[in-house]
Amino acid sequence: MHVAFKPILLSLLLATFSINLKAHQTVTLMLDWFVNPDHAPLIVALQKGLFEQQGLNVVIQEPSDPSLPPKLVAAGQVDLAVSYQPQLIQDVAVGLPLVRISTLIGTPLNTLIVLKNSSINNISDLKGKTIGVAIAGGVSEATINAMLMTSGISLQDVKTINVGWGLASSLASKKVDAIYGGYRNFELHQLAEEGMQGRAFFVEEEGVPPYDELIVIAKKNDISPLTIKKFNKALELATQYLVNHPDEAWELFVSYKADLNTKLNRLAWQDTLVRFALRPAAIDIQRYEEYALFLHDAGVIQDIPLSSIYLP
């Protein structure tokens, strides 16, 4: 009887395992760009099995085009995407059915950067200078203008040129006098790798309302509150682990892909740790309202879609 019982027990175990696999809900999530330390809570949650503990099978994808993720979410082709508070407000203002469900990084990362050994010591020194941007117009120009106006000049006093994603290299080669859009946790280190020191002016200190840099978005009314709750619980546990055990978390992060273990990522990792949202599910509604008003006053959006940008 003991011998006969083994196949029965094995069958029961396999059946239970199969049921458990089916019980895990698959959720597709597209990043805003290739994997980097800004995505650490997501990668750590995946590598540490925290999503799985919540009954979720989260499948992370990298976009071929960083402008695609919000559109794919709105079209129902992926469940979730990493985006930005300024982008979400613009998307909802033009009618995309999107909502914010989580915050990854709760502070701005964007900066205006100049070379430390240049003649630009204050923002007012940018008068008559050239500023390189990754994306022309819209939020970039509104932000630069707001920063300039705090020092008595405006966008009309400078020249902006689109340098694509080569922000640090365009400044290092002195093709431009300053760059806007470089992240404080990355571009400053990139410049240092090229033997140059940068000086950053922080947007939130120069007339721009603070905002959440990285957020997670979903299609409105397309994902259950329970799924969102489970996702955010895993994210919160991952963020707690990150700040409490940064070295162990780093090892989990670099185990995701071989090309993540670089000096630049390691330096960015240290700078980013203090910026992760410890309560991913929490939202500061006033912050969203103030930033939406900023975009409206700057002419970037025509309507202020406050009731649509966050879950009630």
N, C-alpha and C positions, 0 to 999 in steps of 0.2 A: 504493500500500500504506500509505503514511503517513496518507492521509486516511481509509482504511478502518479503520486501527488506533485512531483517536480514539474512535469509539463503543464499541469493545471495551474500551478503557482506562477510559472513563467508566463503563461498566457494572460493571467490576471494582471501581472506587473506590466506587461507590454500594453495591455488595454488601458491601464491607468495612465501610463506614460503618454499614450496617444491622446487620451482625453485631455490631459494637462496641456499638451501642445496646442490642441484645438481651442482650449480655453483662453489662450493668449491672443489678444486682439492685435492685429498688425496695423501699425500706424506709420505712414510714410512721411518723412520730414526732409525738406530740401534746405540746405544751407544757403547763405547769401553769397558765399564765395568758397574757395578751397579751404579745407580744414586748417585751422590755426588756433593759437591759444585763446582767442576770443570765444571759441566754442567749447572750451574745456568742460563746463558743467554737463553738456550734452554727451561728450565723449566719455567722461568719467562715469556718468550714469549708465552708459551702454556697457563699458568695459567692466564695471563693477557689478553688473547684473541688477542694478536698481530698477530699471524699467521692467525687467523680467519679474522682479519681486512684486511689482504692482499689476502683473498680468498683462503687460504690454510687450509686443515685439516691435520695437522702433527700428525702422529701416532708414538710415541716413544716406542722403544723396548729395552730390556736389553739382552745382549748375554749370552748364556750358556757357551761359550768359547770365551775369548777375542781375539783369533786369527781369529775368523770367520768373523767379519763385513766386512773387505775389500774384502774377497773372495765372500761373498754374494752380495755385490754391483757389483763386476765384473761379477757375474753370472746373474745379473738382478733380483735377488730375493728380494732385498730391494733397495729403491731409493737412499738413502743417508746413510752415516755412519760417526761416530766420529772416527778419527784416529790420527796419529802423523806424523809430517813432516818427521822424519827419516824413519818411516815405509812406507810412501807413496813413497819416493824415491826408497827404496828397491823393493817395489811391482812393480813399473813401470819399474824398471831396468830388472826385470825378465819377463816382458811382460803383466802384468795385465793392462787392459784398464781403468785406473783411473785418475781422475783429482781432484785437490783441488778447492773448491768453496768458502770456508769461513775459517776464523780463529777465534777460541774461545779464546785461551790463547796464547798470542804472545811472551812469554818468555819461556826458559827452566824451568821445575820444578824439573828435576832430580838433585840429589846431591850425593856426597860421604860423608857419615856421620860416625863420630867416637864419642865415649863417651867423654864428656868434662873433666872428671876426669881421663882420661887415659894418657898414656905417649906420645900420638900422638898429637903434637901441630902443626906440619907442614906435608905436604904431604910426604916429604922426610923421615919422621919417620915411614912410612908404610913399609919400607924395611924389608923383612923377616916376614911380618905380613900376616894375612888371611883376604880376602875381600869376603863377601857374596854378591851374585847377585841373582836377580829373574829369569833372563834369561841368560844362559851361551852363550859365543861366540858372534860373530857379532858385533853389535853396542856397546854392553856393554864392551867388551874387547877393542874395538877401543877407546872408550871414556876413560876408566880407563888408558889405555896405554898413551894416549895423556896427561892426567892429571899428571901421574907419571913423564913423560918425562920433564915436566916444572920444575921439582925439581931434575933432573939428574938421575932418576932411570927409570925402565921400567917394563913391565908386567912380565918379567923373574925374577924380584926381589921380587915378591909377590906370594901368592897362592890364587886362586879364587875358591870358591865352590858355587854350586847352592843350595840356601836355599828356593827356591820357593817364595811364597808370604809372608812368615813370616820374612820379613826383620827386622822390629823393634824388634821382639821377639828374633831373633837370636843374635842381638847386645846386647840387654838387658841381655840375659843369658850368654853373653860372649863366645858364640859358635864361633863367629868371632870377629876380631878386628875392622872391618869397614864394612859398607854396601854401595853398589852402586845401585841406582835405586829408593831409597826412595825420595818421593816428599818433597820439602821444606815446603809445606803447610800442610802436614799430619804427616809424620813419626816423625818429631821433637816433635809434640804434643803427639803422641802415646808413645814416650819414656818418656815424662814428666808425663803422666798418670801412668806410671810404676815407678815413683819416680826417674827418671834419666834425666840428661841434656845431650843433644847432641850438637856436633859442626859440622856444615855443611861446606863443601868445594863446591863452586858453579862451575859447569862445564864451564860456559862461562867466568869465571875468571881464568881458569886453562888450557888454550890451546885448548879449543873446540869451534868451531864457534857457535855463537848463532843461535837458531832455534825456530820455532813455536811449542810449545808442543802439543796443541790440535787443530785439524783442522776438517773441514767437507769435505768429499769426495763424488764424484759421478762417475758413469760410463761415460766414455768419449762419447760425442755425444748422450747421452741417456736421457738427461733432458734439457728442453728448457731454453734459456737465460732469458726469462721472469719469469719463475718459480724460477730460481736462484736469480733474482733481487728481487722478492717478499720475498723470504726466507731471504735474507740478510737484507732487509729493516726491517723486523720484529725483526731479531737478533740485529740490530743496535739500534732500539728503546728499546729493552729489556735491552741491556747493558747500555744505557744511564740512564734508570730507576734504574738499579742496583747501579751505582756509585753515583747517585744523592739521592737515597732513599734506602740505604742499609738495614735499619731495616724493612721497609715495604716490600722490596723485599724478605727478609728472611722469612717473614710470608707467602708470596706467595709460596716460595720454599718448606717450610715444609708442606704446605697444600697439596702438590702433593702426599706424602706418609707419613704415620704415623711414620715410623721408621727413618725419616730423622732428627727429632728434637733431636739431641744428642749434648753433650758437645764438642766432637771431631769435628763434622761438624760445630758447631758454631765458634770454634777457626779457623778451616780451612777456613771458610767463610771470616773472617776478613783478613786473609793473601792472599786470592785469589782475592779480589776485585780490587787490583791495577794491576792485571795481565791480566784482560780481554781485548780483542782487541776492542777498541772503534770504529774502522772501519773494521768490519768483512770481507767486500768484498775486501779490499785493500791487495795487496801482495807485498812483498819486493823481487823482482826477484834476486837481488844480494845475498841476504841471502840464497835463495835456491841453487844458483849456488855454493856458497862457501861451503855450507854443503855437497852438492853432491860431490864436489871435495874432501872434507875431507874423505867421505866414500870410494871414489874411491882410494885415496892414501893409505888408511888403508886396502885395499883389500876386503872390505865388498861388493862392487858392481864392476862389470866388465865394465859397460858402464854408461855414465852420461846422463840420459834421460831428459835433461833440457826442450826441447820443448814440452814434454808431461806431465809435472807435474803441470802445471797451465793453466787456460783458457786464451787464447789470448785476 
